[in-house]
């Protein structure tokens, strides 16, 4: 996992999901918000995940290498200060409630696109607020 620096207004929304069709659908939804989207190919390992310092990450719970909070902590140690949106199959599949102070939101499948768009809009707006918190 690599973290790059770039002007925060250009930080992309990075999409890491198993299904290519879902990734393209998310990409179109993110672009409809006027944001830049980048798809992390599902066949690539998350070790190859490239995030800008304040980018928003949409990630499928099923591809996380272990616990969501552990993965988020790994990213934070690499100086990533963005927002993570974790897609879950059920609330029981993850053992943490969405906590704004962690920069983490959960969305349970199935969901409607307006629900995802609302969370992406909020997460992308909050990414700079979260980045200001001393670590």
C-alpha positions, 0 to 999 in steps of 0.5 A: 500500500502506497500513500502519495501526496497531492493537492487535497482537492484532486484526491480521488475516490479509490474503489476496491471491490470484487465485482468489476461491474459494481466498480464501474457503477461506483465509478460513474456514481462518483463522477456524477458527484464531480469527483475523480474515481480510480478503480483498484483492479480486483485481481491485484493485491491490496498491497498494491493499493495506491491512495492519495493522502486524503483520498476516500476509499470504498472497499468491500469487506470481503476483500479486506485482509483481516479485520477492518480496523486493523487494515485501517490502522495499517493505512494510517501508519502509512500516513493515509488520512482519508475516509474509508467506506466499508461495504458489508454483507451484514452488520454482524460481519464487522465488529465496530459501529461507524465512528466518525473519529476513525474516518470510517463509514459502513454501508450494508448491502444491498443499498440504493445508489442515493444512499451510497452517494450521500455517504461518499459526498459526506466522506469526501467532504469530511476527509479534510476535517479528519486530516486535521486531527493530530495522530 
